[in-house]
């Protein structure tokens, strides 16, 4: 079943919108629960080391899933190439996100 490019674009934009709305909701809940945005930022800063470990675990899990997909598509060269391209794009996006955090 082939998806249309318009459907792919709209679903990607929908996912991005949901992610942005979720981040805004988390920030609003944190600000409301702690009384001010500055208090929420201080609480966030105090948990920075735990969040670093969580990010490392998340990246490791994503890499393991990507590696598993490569292994599964070992005998299907076209699909394997697509998974490699997705992995390359993911690595580039991950690198950009982490460098913007510096």
Secondary structure in CASP SS format (residue, H / E / C, confidence):
PFRMAT SS
TARGET T0000
AUTHOR 0000-0000-0000
METHOD secondary structure of the structure
MODEL  1
X C 1.00
X C 1.00
X C 1.00
X C 1.00
X H 1.00
X H 1.00
X H 1.00
X H 1.00
X H 1.00
X H 1.00
X H 1.00
X H 1.00
X H 1.00
X H 1.00
X H 1.00
X H 1.00
X H 1.00
X H 1.00
X H 1.00
X H 1.00
X H 1.00
X H 1.00
X H 1.00
X H 1.00
X H 1.00
X H 1.00
X H 1.00
X H 1.00
X H 1.00
X H 1.00
X H 1.00
X H 1.00
X H 1.00
X H 1.00
X C 1.00
X C 1.00
X H 1.00
X H 1.00
X H 1.00
X H 1.00
X H 1.00
X H 1.00
X H 1.00
X H 1.00
X H 1.00
X H 1.00
X C 1.00
X H 1.00
X H 1.00
X H 1.00
X H 1.00
X H 1.00
X H 1.00
X H 1.00
X H 1.00
X H 1.00
X H 1.00
X H 1.00
X H 1.00
X H 1.00
X H 1.00
X H 1.00
X H 1.00
X H 1.00
X H 1.00
X H 1.00
X H 1.00
X H 1.00
X H 1.00
X H 1.00
X H 1.00
X H 1.00
X C 1.00
X C 1.00
X C 1.00
X C 1.00
X H 1.00
X H 1.00
X H 1.00
X H 1.00
X H 1.00
X H 1.00
X H 1.00
X H 1.00
X H 1.00
X H 1.00
X H 1.00
X H 1.00
X H 1.00
X H 1.00
X H 1.00
X H 1.00
X H 1.00
X H 1.00
X H 1.00
X H 1.00
X H 1.00
X H 1.00
X H 1.00
X H 1.00
X C 1.00
X C 1.00
END
